[in-house]
Amino acid sequence: MPTLGKYCSGTLYGSLSKMEKDGLICFLREEEKQKIYHITDLGHQALDLELRRIERLYQNIREVHGHEKHEEGI
């Protein structure tokens, strides 16, 4: 099975298939052995939620790291 970076193409295609079944993306067309997908409205909503979750996680890490530096006197 060919690899795409450090991922097997089967892993990538499995993820794409699941996202399509979940309604997050939809298949548009195939060009030169490449499948072209479109992100759906539901996919945009899920992406926005995930981005906000990651931003909160990042802020929490920064706060904890800042408190640790303050407690160490740095």
Secondary structure, DSSP 8 states (H G I E B T S, - for coil): --EETTEEHHHHHHHHHHHHHTTSEEEEEEETTEEEEEE-HHHHHHHHHHHHHHHHHHHHHHHHHHHHHHHHT-
